[in-house]
Amino acid sequence: MVAGSFSPAGDDLIHAISTFRNPAGLPTGTKDVTIGPCMVKRFTNEFWTSRQRQASSIHEVSYRACFKPQLPRFFIDLLTRKGDTVYDPFSGRGTTVIEAGLMGRDVIANDANPLSRIMTEPRFFPPILSAVEKRLLAIPPGNETAAIDLSMFYHTETEQEIVSLRTYLLNRKSGCRDDMIDRWIAMVATNRLTGHSKGFFSVYTLPPNQAVSQKSQQRINRKRRQEPEYRNTHRIILNKTKSLLCKMSDAETKSLVKAGKKAILLTGDARSTPRIRDESVQLTVTSPPFLDIVQYRDDNWLRCWFNGFEADTVGRSITMARTVEEWTRVMSAVFDELFRITRPGGFVAFEVGEVRKRTIRLEEHVVPLGIAAGFTCPCVLINQQRFTKTSNIWGVDNMASGTNTNRIVVFRKTGSPAGETVFPP
């Protein structure tokens, strides 16, 4: 196989991956390794890169610990066909389901954080720019500042615009009068609250996927000798809307709308998803919370405030295990639920990353969990970028710094639905 040439019809998963050649023509490194109770094939190559296929502009919404759209596309391309259902139990900004929608698949998303749906749902219904502009003009101006101190982030007039926008959106939502234009504006505004350029509402601060505390921002301001300057929030929302829509084709928009109308978007615990039917999902692509690396409560306190959520309540709902033992107990129950909803012949691609300065390889803990739930484990796939020499491709342990990797454990639920093959033509 060469990059971009996958054709699921008749191909065996192991054969397809083992014969893959990356854009530079380099072959896949293969090694049999023992993990837990079984022997697993471990493949290493540059299976996808951000350059390989330019992702849709609709993905450019910042969120902590999110993967590139090329990751789910690789598995959606290989392991599903149009009309199949693709699921992400830890959906975050919605990368998996948005990419699946673009590719003509049905989608289900779940996340414990209610911000996930706010960041995901509107992108299934891309608006016309003029409709967004008209709606923004209809929002009444205000002269109130926030009930919490935000002066270290915003110029007074900017803060007044933000509060006016927040009040309008929350009133529309509480009255069940908000539509997809309102939700689009809420999503873009949430994404623009803080950042490190003039494309954000705030003075210079950390990247937009995390918000520092008020005290930390005061220290940043003193160090940089800066004060918040006025930012036109409506203009920023329109500019970001243009950016998100700039590379969208009519076909992609139609695919997203079609998927969005049927989408199941859940907010809750991935260990219990009764709204998902038994054996209804062909492919799950996900990346779970990794121990206590990402502080979702601290990173999202300002986004929670803007959307009327209590940050502490949201934070408590998100799994933040501090030990591998605690993390595996939670994920064991997640795998039991994934096994219930996965079709016979279906797959789970479980991205495990590298944590604690690359001293913990979570695949060694994840493989036994999937096996115990009833899955088989055909392989572990390592997408390794920035190779410095050919030998690195075969150094599948890949614990050296200076490389950008994804580590994905692939599980399969054995058997095929009646009358179907695993890879239908």
KOLNUMI-401656 format. One record per atom (N, C-alpha, C): residue in one letter; x, y, z. Coordinates in steps of 0.1 Angstrom, whole numbers, plus 5000, padded with zeros to 4 digits. Layout:
<sites>
aXYZ;...
</sites>
This chain:
<sites>
m500849885000;m500050005000;m500950135000;v500450234994;v501050364994;v500150465000;a500650575004;a499850675011;a498650715003;g497450715009;g496250755002;g495650654993;s496150524992;s495650434983;s494750324989;f494350345002;f493550235008;f492250215001;s491950094999;s490550054994;s490149945003;p489149965012;p488749865021;p488249735015;a487749735003;a487149614998;a488149504997;g487849395004;g488749275003;g490049285010;d490449405016;d491749415022;d491649365037;d492649295041;d492749265055;d493449375063;l493049405075;l493549515082;l495049505084;i495549395088;i497049375090;i497749395077;h497249335066;h497949345053;h497949495049;a496849565051;a496749695046;a497749785053;i497949765067;i498849855074;i500249805072;s500549675072;s501949635070;s502549665057;t501649675046;t502249705033;t502149855030;f501749935039;f501650085037;f502950145036;r503150235026;r504350315025;r503950465026;n504750535034;n504450675036;n504750765024;p504450895025;p504650975013;p506150975007;a507050945016;a508450935012;a508850805006;g507850715006;g508150575001;g508750485011;l508850525024;l509450435034;l508450335039;p508850215041;p508050105045;p507650105060;t506650025063;t506250025077;t507149925085;g507549975097;g508249895106;g507349805114;t507649675115;t506749575121;t507549495131;k506849475143;k507449395153;k506349325161;d506549205164;d505649125173;d506049155188;v505149195196;v505449225210;v504349165218;t504749125230;t503849065240;t503349175249;i502049195249;i501449295258;i500249225266;g500449215279;g499449145287;g499249005282;p498048955279;p497848815277;p498048775262;c498548865253;c498548825239;c499748885232;m500048825220;m501048875211;m500348975202;v500949095201;v500349195192;v501349245182;k500949275170;k501849335160;k501849485163;r503049535162;r503249685164;r503849745152;f503149835146;f503549895133;f503950045135;t505050085129;t505450215130;t505750275116;n505150395114;n505450465101;n504850605103;e505050685092;e504350815092;e503050795084;f502050735091;f500850705084;f500050825079;w500150935087;w499451055083;w500251175088;t500151285081;t500751405086;t499751525083;s500051635089;s499151745087;s499251805073;r500351765066;r500551805052;r499951715042;q499751585046;q499351485037;q498051515030;r497051565037;r495751605031;r495351725040;q495251845034;q494851965041;q493451945047;a493451955060;a492151935067;a491252045064;s489952025066;s488952125064;s489152235074;s488852355069;s488952475078;s487952475089;i486952395088;i485852385098;i486452325111;h487552265111;h488152205123;h488852305132;e489152425127;e490052515134;e489452575146;v489052495156;v488552545168;v489452485179;s489952575187;s490952535197;s490352465209;y491052355214;y490652285225;y491852205230;r491952185244;r493052115249;r493151965245;a494351915243;a494551775241;a493751715230;c493651785218;c492951735207;c493951685196;f493551585189;f494351535178;f494051595165;k494951575155;k494751625142;k493651545135;p492851615126;p491851545118;p492351425110;q493651435106;q494151325098;q494151185105;l494151195118;l494151065126;l492850995124;p491751055128;p490450975126;p490250945111;r490651035102;r490351015088;r491050885083;f492250855088;f493050735084;f492150615088;f491650605099;f490850485104;f489450485098;i488850605096;i487450605090;i487650565075;d488650605068;d488950565054;d489050415053;l489850355063;l490250215062;l489150125067;l488450165077;l487550065084;l486050085083;t485650185075;t484250215074;t483850245060;r482550245057;r482050295044;r480950395047;k480550465037;k479450575039;k478250505045;g477650585055;g476450535062;g476750465074;d478050415076;d478450355089;d478350455100;t478250405113;t478250495124;t479650505130;v480150625132;v481450645139;v481150725152;y481950675163;y481650725176;y482950775183;d482750875191;d483850915200;d483350945214;p483750855224;p483150875238;p483850985245;f484951035241;f485651145247;f485851255236;s484751315232;s484751385219;s485551515219;g485651585231;g486451715231;g485851815221;r486651865212;r486151965202;r485351905191;g485351765190;g484551705180;g485251665168;t486651655168;t487351625156;t486951495149;t486751385157;t486351265151;t485051275143;v484051325150;v482751325144;v482551425133;i483251535134;i483251635123;i483851575111;e485051515112;e485651445101;e484851335095;a484151255104;a483351155099;a482151205092;g481551325097;g480451385089;g480851435076;l482051495075;l482551535062;l482751415052;m482951295058;m483151175049;m481951095047;g480751155051;g479451085048;g479150975058;r479650975070;r479350875080;r478250935090;d477550845096;d476650885107;d477550895119;v477150985129;v478051015140;v477351005153;i478050965164;i477650975178;i478851035185;a478651135194;a479651195202;a479251195216;n480151185225;n479851195240;n481051265246;d480751345256;d481851405265;d481151445278;a481951425289;a481451475302;a481351625303;n482151695295;n482151835295;n481151895286;p480151975291;p479152035283;p479652125272;l480852175274;l481452265264;l481752195251;s481852065252;s482151985240;s481051995229;r479751985234;r478652005225;r478552145219;i478852245228;i478852385223;i479952405212;m481052335213;m482152345203;m481852265190;t480952165191;t480852065181;t479552085172;e478452095179;e477152085172;e476952195161;p477352325163;p477052425153;p477852395140;r478952325141;r479752305129;r479152205119;f478152135124;f477452045115;f476452125106;f476252255110;f475352345103;f475952475099;p476952475090;p477752595087;p476852705082;p476852825088;p475952925084;p476453005072;i475553085067;i475953195057;i476453315065;l477553365060;l478153475067;l477253595070;s476453625060;s475553735061;s474453715072;a474153585074;a473153555085;a473753585099;v475053545100;v475753575113;v475853725115;e476253795105;e476353945106;e475054005110;k473953965104;k472654015107;k472253995121;r472553875126;r472253835140;r473053915150;l474253935147;l475154015156;l474654165157;l474154215145;l473654355145;l472354365154;a471654255155;a470354255163;a470654245178;i471854215182;i472154195196;i472254335202;p471454375212;p471454505218;p472754535225;p473254655224;p474554695230;p474254705245;g475354685253;g475154695268;g476254785274;n476054815286;n477054895293;n477454835307;e477154705308;e477454645321;e478754555320;t479454555331;t480654465331;t480254335339;a481154245339;a480854115344;a480854115360;a480154025366;a480054015380;a481353965386;i482253905378;i483553875383;i484553965376;d485753975382;d486754075378;d487454015365;l487254075354;l487854035341;l488754155336;s488954255344;s489654375339;s491154345334;m491754235339;m493054205335;m493054135321;f491954095316;f491854035303;f491354135292;y490354215296;y489554295286;y489554445289;h489654525278;h489254665279;h487854675283;t487454775291;t486154795296;t485054785285;e485254845274;e484254845263;e484154705257;t485254635256;t485254495251;t484454405261;e484754425274;e484054345284;e482554375283;q482154495281;q480754525280;q480054455268;e480854445257;e480354375245;e480154225248;i481154175255;i481154025259;i479954005268;v479754085278;v478654065287;v477254075280;s477154175271;s475954185264;s475654065255;l476754015249;l476553895240;l476253775249;r476853765260;r476553645269;r475153655274;t474653775278;t473353785283;t472253755272;y472553795260;y471653765249;y471553615247;l472753555246;l472753405243;l472153325254;l472453355266;l471853275277;l470353295278;n469853425276;n468453445276;n467753365265;r468353365253;r467753285242;r467753135245;k468853085251;k468952945254;k467952915265;s467852995276;s466952955287;s465452965282;g465153045272;g463753045267;g463552955256;c464552865253;c464452765242;c464152835229;r464752955227;r464553025214;r465853035206;d466952975211;d468252985204;d468152885192;d468652935181;d468752855169;d470252835165;m470452775154;m471852735150;m472752855148;i472152965144;i472953095142;i473453135156;d472553135166;d472953175180;d474053075185;r473852945182;r474752845187;r476152865180;w476052905167;w477352925160;w478053045166;i477353155169;i477953275175;i478553235189;a477753155197;a478253115210;a479553035209;m479652945199;m480852865197;m482052955193;v481853045184;v482953125179;v483353215191;a482453275197;a482853365208;a483553295219;t483053175223;t483753085233;t485153065229;n485453045216;n486753015210;n487653135210;r487053255210;r487753375209;r487953455222;l487553395233;l487653465246;l489053515250;t489953425249;t491353455252;t492353395242;g493453465240;g494453415231;g495653505230;h496553485221;h497753555220;h497953635207;s496853685202;s496953765190;s495753865190;k495653955181;k494554045180;k493253985174;g493353855171;g492153785167;g491353735178;f491753775191;f490953735202;f490453855210;f489453835219;f488953945226;f489853995236;s490853915241;s491653955253;s492954025249;v493554075259;v494954115258;v495853985256;y497054005253;y497953885251;y497953795263;t497653665261;t497753575272;t498153435266;l497853325273;l498253195268;l497453155256;p497853055249;p497053005237;p495652985240;p494752985230;p493252995233;p492652865238;n493452755239;n492852635244;n492952625260;q493452735266;q493552735281;q493452875286;a492752895297;a492653025302;a493353035316;v494253125318;v494953135330;v494053205341;s494453195353;s493653265364;s493853415363;q492953485370;q493053635370;q494453675376;k494953615386;k496253645392;k497353625382;s497253505375;s498353475366;s498353575354;q497153615350;q497053715339;q497653855343;q497453885356;q497954015361;q499454005361;r500053895364;r501553875363;r502053885349;i501253825339;i501653835325;i501553985321;n500554055325;n500454195321;n501654275327;r501954255339;r503054325345;r504354295338;k504654165335;k505854125329;k505954185315;r504854195307;r504854245294;r504554395293;r504254455305;r503954595305;r502854625296;q501754555297;q500654565288;q499354595295;e498454655288;e497054685293;e496154645282;p494954585286;p493954545276;p493554665267;e493554645254;e493054745245;e491754705239;y491054795234;y489654765229;y489754665217;r488954565217;r488754475206;r487354465202;n487054485189;n485654475184;n485254335183;t484454285193;t484054145194;t483254095182;h482354185176;h481554145165;h482454125153;r483354205151;r484254195139;r485154075141;i485554045153;i486353925155;i485553795152;i484353795157;i483453675154;i483253655139;l483053765132;l482853755117;l484153705110;n485253755115;n486553715109;n486753575111;k486553525123;k486753385126;k485753295118;t484553345117;t483553275109;t484053255095;k484553365089;k485053355075;k486153255075;s487053255085;s488153155085;s487653015085;l486652985094;l486152855095;l485452805082;l484852895075;l484152855063;l484952865050;c486152915051;c486852955038;c487152845029;k487352725034;k487752615025;k486552505024;m485352545028;m484252455028;m483652455014;s483552335008;s482852314996;s481352294998;d480552304988;d479152284989;d478852134993;a479652044987;a479551904990;a479851875005;e480851935010;e481251915024;e480151975033;t479652085030;t478552145038;t477352055038;k476952005027;k475851905026;k476051785034;s477251735034;s477551615041;s477451635056;l477951755061;l477851785075;l476451805079;v475651875071;v474251895075;v473551765076;k473751675066;k473151545066;k473451465079;a474751465082;a475251395094;a474651465107;g474651595107;g474151675119;g472751645122;k471851625112;k470451605114;k470251465121;k471151375119;k470951245125;k471851225137;a472751315139;a473751305150;a473151285164;i473851195172;i473551185186;i474651245193;l474351355200;l475451425208;l475051425223;l475851345230;l475651315244;l476551395253;t476051425265;t476951485275;t476751395288;g477851325291;g477751235302;g478951145303;d478751045311;d479850945315;d479950845304;a481150825298;a481350725287;a481150585292;r481050565305;r480850425310;r479350385309;s478450475307;s477050445306;s476450535295;t476150475284;t475550555273;t474250475268;p473250475276;p472050395272;p471350435259;r471650565255;r470950615242;r471550555230;i472750485231;i473350425220;i472950275219;r472450235208;r471850105207;r472949995207;d472649875212;d473549765211;d474049735197;e475349715195;e475949675182;e475549765171;s475649895173;s475249995163;s476450075157;v477650055164;v478750145160;v479750055152;q480150105140;q481150035133;q482550065137;l482850195141;l484150235144;l484150345155;t484950325166;t485150425176;t486550475174;v486750605173;v488050665173;v488050775184;t489050755194;t488950835206;t490350855212;s490450955221;s491650985229;s491151025243;p491250935253;p490650965266;p491451065274;p490851115285;p491651195294;p492851115299;f494051175299;f495251105303;f495651145318;l495351055327;l495751085341;l495351225345;d496351305351;d495951435355;d496751545347;i497051515335;i497951595327;i497251725323;v496051715319;v495251835314;v494251875325;q494351995329;q493552045340;q492252115333;y491252035330;y490152085323;y489352195330;r489252185343;r488552285351;r489252415350;d490652415353;d491352545353;d491452605339;d491552515329;d491752565315;d490452625309;n489252585315;n487952615309;n487152705318;w487652765329;w486852835338;w486152955331;l486853025322;l486353135315;l485253095305;r485552995298;r484552945288;r483252895295;c483452835307;c482252795315;c481452915319;w482153015324;w481453135328;w480653195317;f481253205305;f480553265293;f479353185290;n479353055291;n478252975287;n477252935298;g477452995310;g476552975321;g476752845329;f477952785328;f478252665335;f479052695347;e478852605357;e479652615370;e480952535367;a482052605367;a483352535364;a483652425373;d483452445386;d483752335396;d482852215393;t481652235390;t480752115387;t481152045375;v481552125365;v482052055352;v483351985355;g484252045363;g485451975366;g485351845373;r484351845382;r484151715390;r483651605381;s482951635370;s482351535361;s483451475352;i484651535351;i485651485342;i486651395349;t486951275343;t487851185349;t489251245350;m489751255362;m491151315364;m491951215373;a492051095368;a492750995376;a494251035378;r494751015390;r496151055393;r497050935392;t496550815392;t497350695391;t496950615380;v497850525375;v497450435364;v496350335368;e496450295381;e495550195386;e494050255386;e493950385390;e492650445391;e492150465376;w493050515367;w492750535353;w492250405347;t492850295349;t492450165343;t491150115348;r490850145361;r489550105366;r488450175358;v488650305356;v487650385348;v487550325334;m488650315327;m488650275313;m488150125311;s488350045322;s487749905321;s486249915319;a485550005326;a484150015324;a483850075311;v484650165306;v484450225293;v484550115282;f485550035283;f485649925273;f484449825273;d483949795285;d482749715286;d481549775278;e481449915279;e480349985272;e480649985257;l481950005253;l482250005239;l482049865233;f482249765240;f481949625235;f480449615232;r479649665241;r478249655240;r477749715227;i478249835224;i477749915213;i478349885199;t479549815199;t480249795187;t479649675179;r479449695166;r478949585158;r479949475157;p479449345155;p480449235152;p481149275139;g482449265139;g483349305128;g483749455129;g483249525139;g483549665141;g484849685149;f485349815149;f486649845155;f486649955165;v487649955173;v487950065182;v489450115180;a489650235177;a491050295176;a491150385188;f492050345197;f492150405210;f493450465212;e493550605210;e494850675210;e495250695225;v496450645228;v496850645242;v497950745245;g498650805235;g499650905238;g500850855246;e501650945251;e502750915259;e502751015271;v502750965283;v502551045294;v503651035305;r503651135314;r504651135325;r506051135319;k506351225310;k507651235303;k508051105296;r507051045290;r507150925282;r507650805290;t507450805303;t507850695311;t506650595313;i505450635309;i504350545310;i503750515296;r503750385292;r503150345279;r501750295282;l500750375280;l499450335283;l498950215275;e499450185263;e499050075256;e499249945263;e500249935272;e500449815280;e499349795290;h498649895294;h497549885303;h496249875295;v496149935283;v494949935276;v494649805269;v495649745263;v495449615256;v494749515265;p495149485278;p494449395286;p493049435289;l492749565290;l491349605292;l490449575281;g490949595269;g490149565257;g489849415256;i490949335258;i490849185258;i489849135268;a489849195280;a488949155291;a487549185287;a487349295280;a485949335276;a485349245265;g486249175258;g485749085247;g486349105233;f487149215232;f487749255219;f488949165216;t489349155204;t490649115200;t491549235198;c492849225198;c493749335195;c494649305183;p494249335171;p495049305159;p496449375160;c496449505165;c497749575164;c497749695172;v498949745174;v499249875180;v499949955168;l499350075165;l499950155154;l500550275160;i501850305156;i502550425160;i502750515148;n502150625148;n502350725138;n503450815143;q504650805136;q505850875141;q506250975130;q506351105134;q506751205125;q508151265128;r508651335119;r510051395120;r511051295122;f511151195113;f512151095114;f513551165110;t514551135117;t515851195114;t516751095106;k516450965107;k517150865098;k516250745098;t516550655088;t515650545085;t515550455098;s516650435105;s516650345117;s515550385127;n515150515127;n514150555136;n512850495133;i512550455121;i511350395117;i511150265124;w512350195125;w512250065131;w512450065146;g512750175151;g512950185166;g511550215172;v510750115171;v509350125175;v509050165189;d510050155198;d509850195212;d509550345212;n510350415204;n510050565202;n509850635215;m510750635224;m510550705236;m511550825237;a512150855225;a513150965225;a512351095223;s512951205228;s512351335226;s512651385212;g511951485208;g512151535194;g511351475183;t510451375187;t509551315177;t508151345181;n507351345171;n505851375173;n505151245170;t504551185180;t503951055178;t502551045183;n501750955177;n500550905182;n500650755184;r500150705195;r500150565197;r498750515198;i498250435189;i496850395188;i496750245189;v496050195199;v495750055200;v494450025193;v494449925184;v493349895175;v492749765180;f491449775183;f490649655188;f489649625178;r489249495177;r488149445168;r487249355176;k485949375173;k484949285179;k484749175168;t485149055171;t485148945161;t483748915156;g483648855144;g482348825138;g481948935128;s481048895120;s480448985110;s478948985110;p478349105109;p476849105108;p476449015097;a475248955098;a474748865088;a474648925075;g475248855065;g475148905051;g476149015048;e477049045057;e478049155054;e479449105057;t480449165050;t481849135053;t482349245061;v483549225067;v484149335075;v484449455067;f484949435055;f485249545046;f484349535034;p483049585035;p482149565023;p482549655011;p482349614999;p482749694987;p481849814986;
</sites>
